[in-house]
Amino acid sequence: MRVGIIGARGAGKRTVFEALTRLFGPGGHSGESRIGTVNVPDARLDVLSALYKPRKTTPAQIQYFLPAVRGQESDRDQDEGMYAQVRDCDALIAVILNFRGEGSDEGTIEDRCRKLDEDMMFADLVTVEKRLERIELDRQRGRRFDAQEWEALKACSESLERQVPIRRLPELASSPHLRSYSLLSAKPLLTLINNPDDAPETAASPETAASPEAAASGEAAAGERRAVIRGRLEHELAQMPPEEAALYFDEYGIAESATRRVIRESYELVGLISFFTVGPDEVRAWTIRRGTCAVDAAGEIHSDIQRGFIRAEVVAYDDLIAAGSHQEARKRGRVRLERKTYPVQDGDIINVAFNV
């Protein structure tokens, strides 16, 4: 999964990207896009590794993409270039600066969030209206057109004209007839409030009046989440040795690195979950979308396993840990045999029987 990082000029996009990925570059903007792959923090994987003591442990991963920005471009050109580069991303992180700086426009946090959303919706509306005009011309000339695509685009147009992002209409956002358009406002969005170093860890607005919803991280609407980060502080902590960083955690009263929370939020934003395979060779977390059936989950491991799927032996993570071993979980009746259509649950530990 790839997550694009967007935001106004000077909002702290590069700072956040480097804090998340620990890929530290030279100061300023290089004019080149950057990609970093990070492990998804999951305490369950650590526990399973301690239990099975494998030769290798493989966590789930996520990619962060920082679009190229050229300093000599106008704000409008920068925005258009930024949006063009993130259209193939699965989700977006919008960095909103919450202290005086180059990227802090006038108004509240909500004003800044709204402006960014409006810019994305305008870009989408241009795309949708152009396609509708083409379809209308085809219709007038008696040419064939996809009626379902036309209906989906009309629904998008109506929503965007009402200033409602497509992501807030989940059925429309997931329509296969819109997939090729990569609409920005249809992508899941994590709004990341970038606070100053001395702000309380969960405060969304130390210097502007923001709504209570802006102050809390978590789900705001369909396909939307909020989180808070002290970007410059996290950037500094990411460059320190773990022992030194721990001292700063104590000094600032940080229970957990905000970057770890942001990575987990990014992962969950798209509806992703993890299942595990375990053994002496490897303990591994596999990434699937929520609701994926067992046979398709098997395909993530190997296409041959999917093709020759017979059944899946499944035990829930909590049941395995409570039993202390797979053998004891089986004695307690917690190990189940599931067929192809079983919807895999987050934390399932799966062993697939197959024949090819």
Buried (B, 14 or more C-beta within 10 A) or exposed (E): BBBBBBBBBEBBBBBBBBBBBEBEEEEEBBEEBBEBEBBBBBEBBEBBBEBBEBEEBBBBBBBBBBBBBEEEBEEEEBBBBBBEBBBEBBBBBBBBBBBEBEBBEEEBBBEBBEBBBBBBBBBBBEBBBEBBEEBEEBEEEEEEEEEEBBEBBEBBBEBBEEEBBBBBBBEBBBBEBBEEBBBBBBBBBBBBBBBBEEBEBEBBBEEBEBEEEBBBBEEBEEBBBBBBBBBBBBBBBBEEEEEEBEEEBEEBEBEEBBBBBBBBBBBBBBBBBBBBBBEEEBBBBBBBEEEBBBBBBBBBBEEEBBEBBEBBBBBBBEBBBEBEEBEBBBEEEBBBEBEBEBEBEBBBBBBBEBEE
